[in-house]
Amino acid sequence: MRSDVNVAPAAATPAAAPPERDPLDRALLRGIAWTGALRWATQILNWSITIVLARILTPGDYGLYGFTALYVGLVQLVNEFGLGAAIIRRRDLSDDQISALGGMSLALGVGLWGLSFLAAPLVAQFFHAPALAGPLILQSFLFVTTAVKVLPKSIMSRDMQFRRVAALDASEQAVSGICMLVLALLGGSYWSLMGGMVLGGVFSMALAVYWKPHRLGWPARWSEVSSAVTFGTHIMVARLAWYGYSNGDNAVVGKRLGQVLLGSYVHAWTLASLPVDRISALVSQVTPAIFSAVQDDRPKLRRYLLKITEGLALLTFPVAMGLASVADLFVVVVMGDRWWPAIAPLAILSFYGAFRSLTSTLPHALQAVGEAGRAMRYNLLGLAVLLPLFLAGARWGLAGVAGAWVIGYPLVTWPMLRAVQRVTDMRLSDLAEAIRPSMIAATAMMAMVAATRALLPASTGLPAQFFTAVGVGALTYVLVLILGFRERLAGVRALVGELRR
């Protein structure tokens, strides 16, 4: 008998394979992993450089840099014209259409740089800073480098080549920081800050063109690019409004309180925003392409939105709220006594920054489903609400301007959050559950830091107080998560394990 001819031995039966993760999940994880690794590496470098520069340069140098950054950052938003976002979302664009958008971007960048030669004396006169004109023209060359990068960087993002996109941004940050430090050590004063930014931009531009060369063209007919330009216009106006209210505090401080206090405020904002912005930025680098890929699948869009928000909260809450708890010690121990005006805004802005990071994905969700116009209107609302609050807050100094963010920002983001709820069918309870572990752990951390500082002997030196408080806070945050949210952390460990594999 050969009854076993068609029967496979039991030992040969393959074991059940673990469920395969969605390819888009893997793209998201790899994108965040590469972006995070490179950004954190450059962040550690640049944060160290920022601390050293604070010892070399003066608040006045940073004040002048704040003026140039205000102008250049504003014009940069017009420079890109939202064309990069249009290329990422519009996956049906032909090669000729993409080339035409790239040519328009470059022409706009060169034109804006030329315009800066005329605008620089007027900007210097407005801020009562005669030395501003030259540095502003120098840093405005970034309009050209950004215009050249729009096409290759957007194509890489659309194709989910997140490793190269992350490397572009990381290389620009690293080269800028190193060049700033070298120029400052050579006695470059405020020129070192602007020169470092330009050198970093030139380096990343060359790298982008090398990795993803693409021909430039010009639209033969307006109808070929009109829909993409309309979408990009909504993005540009939204970014201009966002820039207007997110930098309106700098303009108010510089105009009402002077260049020196502006330097303290800019430095406080930089330190409060560095950890939050870097974490949010690494996610924002990935989410437009991911959200675009699932724009027609609302449940999946909601799932990604909530998971990304949960991850942002876990990472940003301890850093931001921890810095708020020890802002006075941080300024005195790390930066030096001359920066004492930065203490109050640093504490307020750090606390506010934790919640700001949670809203960074809301515009991307609206844009992914074709609601760029609605996102634009909400940012215009922010401009109308926050600028008057900054002007009113200036009566109470730097703390009053920083406090305007805590009062006004919830009024600005609430309508946008409600719109995202409607387009994704997300409940507020879903969002609350996503941030619950990090919120509870961060609150416990702040309470323990306050108790530790109160119990330390009065004779304890400031450096010892600072490092003790930081250690107790970090340990408290981790322990609360481990003891209270073990199952949620198990999911995080599974993701880390997959990234390692």
Residue, then its C-alpha position, 0 to 999 in steps of 0.5 A: m500500500r502507498s496510502d502515504v504518497n500524497v501525505a506530507p510528513a507532519a514535520a515538513t509542515p511550515a510553521a504559521a508565519p507572523p501576520e505581515r504588516d501593511p506595506l504603508d505601515r512599514a514605509l511610515l515606520r522606516g521613514i520616521a526611523w530614518t528621519g528620527a535617527l538623523r534629526w536627533a543626531t544633528q539635533i544633539l550636535n546643534w543644541s550643543i553648538t547653540i549652547v557654545l554660541a551663547r557663550i561666544l555671541t551676544p544677545g544683540d547678535y541673536g537679535l539681529y539674526g532674529f530680524t533676518a530670520l523673520y524676513v527670510g522665513l516669511v519670504q521662503l513661504v512665498n518662494e516655494f508657493g506650495l508647489g512641493a505639497a502639490i507634487i506630493r499629493r497629486r500623484d497623477l502629474s505627468d513628467d512635463q507638468i512636474s518639470a514646469l512646476g520646477g521651472m516656475s519655482l526656480a524663476l520665483g526663487v531667483g526673482l525673490w532674491g533680487l527683490s531682497f536687494l531692494a527690500a533690505p534697506l527698508v527692512a533695516q530702517f523698519f527695525h531701526a537696525p542699520a547693520l541689518a541690510g547686508p546680512l539680510i541680503l546674504q541670507s536671502f540667497l536661501f531663496v535660490t537654494t530652496a527653489v532648486k530643492v523643491l523638485p527633487k525633494s518633493i519627488m523623493s517624498r512622494d516616492m517615500q524615499f524618506r531616508r534621502v529626504a531625512a539625510l537632506d535636512a540633517s546635512e543642512q542642519a549639521v553643516s549650518g551648525i558647524c559653519m556657524l561655530v567656526l565662523a563665530l570662533l573666527g570672530g564673525s559675530y552675527w555674520s557667523l549665524m547668517g553665513g552658516m545658514v547659507l552654507g548649509g543650504v548650498f550643501s543640501m541643494a547640491l546633494a538634492v540635485y545629485w540624488k534626484p536630477h530632474r529637468l526644468g521646464w515651463p508650462a506650454r499652457w496654463s491649464e496644464v498646471s492650474s489645478a496644482v498651482t491652485f492647490g499650492t496657492h492654498i498651501m502658500v497662503a496657509r503657511l503665510a498666515w501660520y508664519g505671520y502669527s507664529n513669528g508675530d511675537n518676534a516682530v512685536v518684541g523687537k518693535r516694542l521691547g528692543q533688540v536685546l530683549l528680542g535676543s533673549y526671547v528668540h533664544a528662549w523660543t529656540l530652546a523651547s522649540l528645539p526638542v518639540d519642533r525636531i520631533s514634530a518635523l520628523v513626523s511632518q516629513v513623512t505624514p504628507a506622503i502617508f496621508s496622501a496614499v490613504q486619502d480615500d480610506r478614511p478609517k485608515l487615515r484616522r488610524y494613522l492620525l491617532k497613532i502618530t499623535e500618540g507617538l508625538a505625545l510620548l516623545t514631546f511631553p516629557v521633554a517640553m514639560g520637563l524643560a518648563s519645570v527647570a527653566d530657571l535652573f537651565v538658563v542660569v546653569v547652562m546659558g549663564d546669568r546674562w540670559w536671565p530675561a529668557i527664564a519666564p518665556l522659556a518656561i511658558l513656551s516649553f509648556y505650550g510647545a508640548f500641546r503645539s506638537l499634537t496639532s502639527t498633523l491636523p493641516h496635513a490630514l485636511q490637505a490629504v482629503g483635498e481640504a487645503g482651502r479650509a486649512m488656509r482659512y483656519n490659519l488666517l483665523g490664527l493670524a487675526v486672533l494671535l497678533p492682537l494678543f501679542l500686542a496686548g501681552a507686550r505690556w507685561g514684557l516677555a512673559g506677557v508675549a509668551g503667555a499670549w500663546v497659551i491663551g490664543y493657540p487653543l482658540v485657533t486650533w479648536p475649529m481645525l480639530r473639529a474639521v479633522q474630526r468630521v473628515t476622519d470620523m474621529r471622536l474626541s475620546d479617541l484623541a484623549e485616549a491616544i494622549r492619556p499615557s503621556m499626559i498622566a506620566a508627564t503630570a506626575m513627572m512635573a509634580m515629582v520635580a517640584a517636590t524634589r526641588a522643594l525638599l533639596p537643602a538650601s545649600t545645594g548648588l544650582p548645578a546639583q539642583f538642576f541635574t537632580a531634578v532632571g534625573v528624578g523627572a526622567l525616572t518618574y516619567v519612565l516608571v509611570l509608563i511602565l507601571g501604568f501602561r504596560e500594554r501600550l508600551a508593549g506595542v511600542r516595543a513591537l514596533v522597535g523590534e520590527l525596525r531593528r529587523 
